[in-house]
Amino acid sequence: MSSLSLPPECIDYVIDHCHSDIITLLTCGLVCRAWYGASRYHLFTVVELSNFRTKNFPALLCSTNPSLTITIIPFLQELSLHLLPDSPDTWLKTLVSALPEYIPLRTLRIFCHGVQLSADVRQRFTTTFRSITSLALFESTLFRRSLAADVQFICSFPDLETVLFYGHHRHDLHIDSNAVILPKSVRALKLDLPSLATEALMNWLLAHEHIPVPSVMRVFRVTENSVPAFRKYLQACRNRLEDLMLFLYQWKTDPSDFDLSQHGSLKSIYLNCNGSSTLKTVHAILLSASQSKATIENVLLRVGSYELAESDDWVALNSLLTSLGGSCKTTVVMDDNGTYETEVRNRLPGCKRLDVVRASMPSLASQYTSEVYDRMKQF
């Protein structure tokens, strides 16, 4: 007597409903023979590997049973590699030797926690993952890094659309613009680098024959008071940028360095200003953006609770945000050590669409930083 089973359409429906619940998908596979075949896309679309936790994954790719490889490789869309200093060379060599010639990957994230990628490993990644459109390269320690070598590695992927680059690079800051060119397809550039490295990167971009201009730019770390290359590149991006995030950790910020009066395409801006006169800096930058005649839809501001004492600065900021109109949504991100929603709303009475959120709460504001900071907290 043959056992009964659900129609394939029902299985597909249930799997789609549980698409992000990996535990449920795996549990159901224990009692349904047809389950794994249908749920492979959901199980293997996103894979996270670590030389510390998932040492046996290369063996799975090397399996003599070809069906095992077939069930994994075609479904990979996102791959995250976490490399810690725990005999990484052996694990990496095994992984690289197990990789097929080509994997139709779309997103690659590499977290190097004090680990240097060899030239052979970089070349193999460039070949095997040549079709990726999103690359995140992290270096979480003060391990000596070459900015030029890492930028060359990033630019070796021809179809990139999104680049996220995090590190503490202070060496080999000169990048040859004749030998290394940013792929023309890049639309989002997200940088969390020391100011000197950011300046070197901006000088390299400006040296291109045709200056590459993204529509999304997020700069997580500006610490030097003087940023001439960044200022010049920001001017080169006029009327092209749609989404801009600036985390300014300067002691004294010159708002003219971040003049947005020529950015008529700007739709969203996130400002996190630190140092002296932060509200005045925010006001000056937003004022320049309002002069661009752009239709700004989202303004996100990270404000310290101590700024609530600056009453005159809040009056000016309220007037400016009110002038942006009802179509603009304002989100104020406050410190996590208290609740200040009532105080903020009292200081911005003219904002018809106002949200006040705490820094760690899921929100539009946290989406900007979660791709860097939340992922780094895992290790």
N, C-alpha and C positions, 0 to 999 in steps of 0.2 A: 504494500500500500504506500503510495507516494505521499510525502508530507505536503501540507498546504503551505502556501506562501503568498505574501501580498503581491498585487500587480506592480510592475516596475514603476508605474506612474505614482502610486501611493508611496513607494519607497523614496522616490525622488522628492516628493512633496515634503515628507517628514525630514529628510536630510537637509533640504533647503531651509526648513524652519529652524533646525538645530545647527545651522552652518557654523556658528562661532563657539558652540559647546563641544569641545573636543572630548571631554569625558563621556558625554552621552553618546557621541558617535562611536567611540571605541567600545563602550559597554554593549551597545546594540549589535556591534559586529560579532560579539560572542555567541549570539543566538540566531543570527541570520546570515546564511552563507552568501546571499547576494548583496549583503550590505556593503562590504569593503569595496567591491568593484564599483559600486555607485557613489561611494563617499570619498573616493581617492582625491578628488579635486579639493574637497574641504579639509581633508587631513594633511595634504602635502603642499598646499598652496604657499603656506608660510612656514618656514623651517628656521629654527635658531640652533646654532651649533657652538659648542665651546670645547676647547682642548682640555678643559678641566672637568666637564660634566658629561660630554657625549663622545667619548673616545672611540666608541664602536661604530659610529656612523660610516666612516670610510670602509669598514669591512662589509657593510651592507651594500655599498656601491660596487664593491669588488666581488660580490657574491657570484658563485658559479652558476646560480640559477638565474637565467636572464629575465625571467618574469618579475623578479623582485626589483630589478633596475627599471624595467618598463613601467611598473606601477608607480614609481616615484618621480623620475626625471621629467617626464612630459608635463607634470602638474605643478612643478616648482615655479612660483612667481616672485616670491620674496625670500631672500636668504640673508641671515645675519650670522656673522662669524665673530665670536668673542675669544680673543687670543690673550692668554695670560702666561706669565713666565714660568711654565711648568712643563719643561721639555717640549716646547712648542715646535721645534724643528722636526722632530720625529713625527709628531701628529700631523703637522702641515704637509710634510713630504708624502705621508701615507694618503692624506686627503687629496692632494694634488694629483698623485699618480692614479687615484681611483676615479677622477673626474673624466667624463666622456669628452669628446672633442668639442661638443657644443651643447649648452643647456639654454633653452628659451626663457631665460630669467629676465625679469623686468626691474627688480629692485635688489640692490646689493648693499649691505651695511657691514663695514669692517671696523671692529673695535680693537685697537691695539693697546693693550695695557702694559706698556713697557716692552713691547715685542716689535722687532723690525722685520718687515717683509723683504725677503731677498729678491733680487732682480728676476730670478727664474720663476718664483711664485707670482710676482706681478705680471710677468709675461703670460703665464698660463691663465691667470684670471682674465686678462685682457682678451685672450683667444676664446676661452670657454664661455665667458659671460659677455661676449661682444655686443649683444643686442640690448643690454640694460639701458633703461631710460632714467633711472634714479640711482645715484650713488651717494652713500654717506661714509666718510672716512674720519675716524676718531683716533686721537692719541690722548689718553687720559692721564699720562704721567709727564714728568719733566725729562723723559728720555730724549737724548739728542736726536733731533729730526732735521731733515733737509727739506726746506720749503720747496725748492726747485724740483727735487725728485718726486715729492708727493703731488705737486701740480702736474708734472709730466705724466704720472700714473693716472690721475683724474682725466686728463685730456686724451688718454689713449682709448677711451670709449667713445666712438664716433656719434652715437645716437642719444647722448645724454640730454635730458631736459631739466633735471633737477640735481643740484649739487649741494651737499651739506658737508662742510669742512671744519673740523674741530681739532684744535691742538695747541701746543705751546712752542711753536717753531721760532727759533732765534738764530738759526744757522742757514747758510746757503740761501740768502734771501733774493739774490738776483735770478730772474727767470728770463731766459732768452726768448723773446717774442717771435724771432724768426724760426726757431726750432719747435716751440711749443705754442699751440694755438687753441683757444677755447672752442669746443664744438659749436657750430652756428645754431644748433638746435636747443641750446641751454636757455631756459625761460625763467628758472628760479635759482638764485644764488644766495646761499645761506652760510655765513661765515662766523665762526667763533674762534678768533685768533688774536694773539697779541697785536697791539696797534702797529708796531714796526712791521710785522708780517702782513697785516692788512694793507698798510701803505705800499709795501713792495708788490703785493698782488694787484693793487689799483694801478700802480705805475706800469705793470706788465699789461694789464687790460688796455690802458691808454696807448700803449705802444703798438697795438694791433693796427694793421692797415685799415681795417674796418672795425671800429670799436664795438665789441659785443655789448648789447644792452638787454638785460633781463626785464621781465615785467614784474617779477617778485624779487625783492632784495631784503634780506634780514641780516643785520650786523649785531651780534650779541655782545661785542666787547670793543668799546672805543675808550681808551684810557689816556692817551696823550692829548695835551691841550691843543697842539697844532697838528692838523691832519690835511696838509695841502693836496696830496694826491687823492684822498677820499673826496675832498671838496670838488676837485676838478672832474672826477669821474661822476659824481652826483649831477653835476651840470651837464655832462655828456648824456646822461640818461633822461633828460627833460622830455616831457610829453610821451614817455614810453612806460615809466614805472606806474604800476597799478596798486601795488602792495609794498609798503615800506615799514620796516621795523628797525628802530635804533635804540640800543642800550648804551647810554652815555655815562661813563664812569670818570669823566674828567673833573678835575678840581674846579676849573673855570672854563665853561663852554662859551665859545663864540658862536651865537646863533646864525651868523652869516655863513658859517661853514656848512650849514644844513638848510640853505635857502631853497624853498620849494615853490617859489613864485612862478617858475616856468614848467611846473609839473601838472599840466592840464588833464592828464589821464588818471591821476591819483584817486583811488577809491577807498583805500584803507591805510591807516597809519597807526603804529603802535610806538609810543615814546616812553622810555624809562630813563629818567634823568636823575643823576646823583651829583653831589658836590654842593656848591654854593648857588643860591638863587634858582632852585630847580623849577619852581612854578613860573618864574619870569622867563626861563629858557623854554619851557613848554609853550608858553603864550607866544613867544617870538617865533618859534618854528611853525606853530599852527597858524599864526597870522600870515606868515609868508605863503603857507599852503592855501589859505582862503583867498589870497590875491591871485591865485592861478586860475580861478574860475572853474576848478575841477568840481565834479559832483561827488563829494566825499560821503561815503555811506557808513563808514565805521571809524571812530576815533577811540583808541585804547590808551589809557594812561596808567602807568604804575606810579603810585604816589605813596610816600612814607607818611605814617600817622603824624609825625612832627610837623608836617606841612599844614595841618589844620589850623595852626596858630597864625598863619600868614593871611589875615582876613582881606587886606587890600588886593593881594595877588589873586585870591579867589574871585573877587568882584570882577576883575578884568577878564579872568578866564571864563566866567559865567557869561559875560557879555559876548565874548568871541564865539563860544560854543552855541549860544542862542542864535547868532547871526548865520550859522551854517544851515539852519532850517530844520524842519521836522523830519526830513528824510535821512538825516544823519543820526546814527545811534552812537551814544557815548558810553563807554565802559571804563569805570575807574577800579583799578586793582589795588587793594589795600594790603597792608601787612597782615600776617597770620596771627598776631598776638592780641587781637582785639576786634570788636565789631564796631564799625564806624559808619554804617550805612546812613543813619539818621543825620549825622553831622555833615556828611558829604552832600546829601540831598538838600540840606538847608543852605549849603554854600553854592549849589548849582541849581537854583530854582527855575532857571530858564530852559533847562534841558528837558524836552518833552519825552525823549526816549533815553532814559538813563538806567544803567545797571551798575551796582556796586558789588564787587565780588572779592572774596579772599584769595590770596595768591595761589593757594594749592587746590582750590575748588575747580571741578571740571567746568569749563566755560570757553567762550571764544578766545579769551585772553590766554588761557593756559595751553590752548592748542598751538600757539606760536612757540612755546618753549618746551613742551613735553617731548618733542622729538630729540632734544638734546639732554635736558636735565633729568627727566623722568627715567629715560633709558640708562643714563649713567649711574643712577642710584641703585640699579639692580646689581651692581658689582662692587 
